[in-house]
Amino acid sequence: MGDLPGNGVAGDGAARGQDGKAFTLFETKDVSVQVVRLGPDAALYAATLPSGKVYRLKADAAAKQDESSAEVVFDAAQFDGRMLPTKRPTERRRPSRTTSGI
């Protein structure tokens, strides 16, 4: 993963402070962080296993974040099976044209 413009995340997974020195942006007791994505709100989202939690991280943080300081936005253990709402606009579909009587 290369540097992402404007978010301070380096290819080695470490964040860079204002002094240019690398530091760990997020630390977890989970076995691994499976996915890290930049959200439309300029926050980083980190999905962990085996807990199944997704954390919202401050991409511009100046200090390490951990499970107690990062916001949990999804917890698989609390998921009740219902579909999660999306923030995508509803798609408008044109009525289909049908032929009749042929």
N, C-alpha and C positions, 0 to 999 in steps of 0.2 A: 504494500500500500504506500503510495507516494504522498507527499505533502498535499493537503487539501487547502486551497487558498483561503486565507483569512481565519482559520480556526485554530491555529497553533498546534496541530497534531502532526507529528513527524512520522516518517516511514518506519521508525523503530518502535512505534507505539507509545513513545514518551511525549509529553507536552513540553513546550519550551517556555520558560519564564521570560519576563521582561529583560533579564540579564542574558538571555540566549542559552542558558543552561537547561539541560533536559531534566524533567522530573516525572514521576509516575502520576498520571492523571487520575486513575481509578484503581483501587485495590479491592479484591473480593476474596472471601473464604471459599467460594465455589471452586470447582475443579478447573473451569475454563470460562472465558468470555468467547462466545461463539460468533457473534456479529457485532460490529460497531457501525452505526450509520449516522450521517449528518441529517438532522430533521429540518423541515421548512422554517422552524423557529430558531435556527442556528444553534440548537442544542445537539449534543451527541447522545445517542441512545445505544446502550450496551446490553446485550442479551446474554444471560449467564446460565450455565448448566452445572449441576443437575437441578438446581432450585427452580429453574424456569422463570426467573424474574427478569424484567426489563427495567433498567435504570435510566433516568434522564440526568445527564451530566452537563455541567456548565463548561462549554468548550473553552471559554476564556478564563477558567479558574487559575488562580496563582498558587494554589496548594493542592495536595493530593485529596481526592474524594474517596470515600469508602461507603460501605453499606449503610452506615449510620448517617452520613451527610448527603448522599445522593437520593433523589426522589424515586420511589418505586412507582412506575406507571402501569405495570402489568405484573401479576403474580399468578402463575399457573395453578398453584395450590388453592387459590381463591376463586378460580374460574368456574362458573356454574354451568357452562355448556351453551349459554345463549350467545348469539352473534353479537359482536362488538359493533357499536355505531362507527360509521366512517365519516370523515369530514369532506368527502368528495361530493361535489354537486350531483344531484340526481340526473341521470341520463334521460334526455327526452327522446322518445322514439316516435318516428312517424308511423301513422296507422298504415297497416299493410293494405295494398290494393288487392281486392279479390274480384275474380270474374264470376258472374252469376249466370246460371241457366245454360251453360254450354256443356 
